[in-house]
């Protein structure tokens, strides 16, 4: 049976759970006050009731692996569910001497990623509060060990390169998410094919229109081949807060077209495999949605795109509305996708009579 016991580092601080058979009870701390949790487990799902000094309600946590759950809670008297997520053991995002380190724990095995000289990783085995590992970078490899402090918030450790005797320090602490913040990351190919064309970019427009929203952090980066696109996609794994990713380029049904070279959609999705808080992947690219049932459906996060060669101006109007619904009006991606064809009628498979814009063929693929 799935076991939720242990110390969890969650959206609302530290949570301590104890499981006996299928029953779970425990405490959590939020804004300095203590709350209680009671519930039952069936399969990998914990259905619960929570109570605190200012609020009570229901929720459910789904155990994705030993070190991580994803779930929601709904305050009493409300209909809208809000996210509640957590990590235990070595799982999660850490601020370290060598930048951010994302670790994934499955049973006693730990896999970690960090940005050294290129994409770098650690692989090791956890025994309680101690993790022994080997690391591999582009031009170096070696071994190391971390030991968590008593409350699991920080670790101290050492590493040494292969063939070296001297150990060097490697310390870290858990990264804390900024409450209410969402990242909008725009990855864009250069549209210009010659010096005769002026400078223009979707990302420039989005940054200007969304800069007024204090809870939104916009990042715009260009890519020019598969390797550079994969690099920026992997960078999302080092964000503590939820993110929305937009990828803009010429497109085909099979994927993105960059300088005449095809980047298959499967490569993009693979580079996002360890991005934990991705709320939406949107392809601002022609035709990518055509292969949706095969390539884009049943992924861990929702995906949207177009089945037509969508007009530049038409897609700009659509995407400004789509993003505003999520980032400014508080809608979920599914709610925004459902509202979009009603607000912008040419978004769907048919355009209204007399529309200067052809139908965009916007499609939304729900996560598994």
Secondary structure, 3 states (H helix, E strand, C coil): CCCCCEEEEECCEEEEEEEECCEEEEEEEECCEEEEEEEEEECCEEEEEEECCCCEEEEEEEEEECCEEEEEEEECCCCCCEEEEEECCCCEEEEECCEEEEEEEECCEEEEEEECCCEEEEEEEEECCEEEEEEECCCCEEEEEEEECCCCCEEEEEEEECCCCCCEECCEEECCCCCCCEEEEEEEECCCCCCCCCCCCHHHHHHHHHCCCCCEEEEEEEECCHHHHHHHHHHHHHCCCEEEEEEECEEECCEEEECCEEEEHHHHHHHCCCCCCEEEEEEECCCHHHHHHHHCCCCCCEEEEECCCCCHHHHHHHHHHHHHHHHCCCCCHHHHHHHHHHHCHHHCCCCCCCCCCCCCCEEEECCC
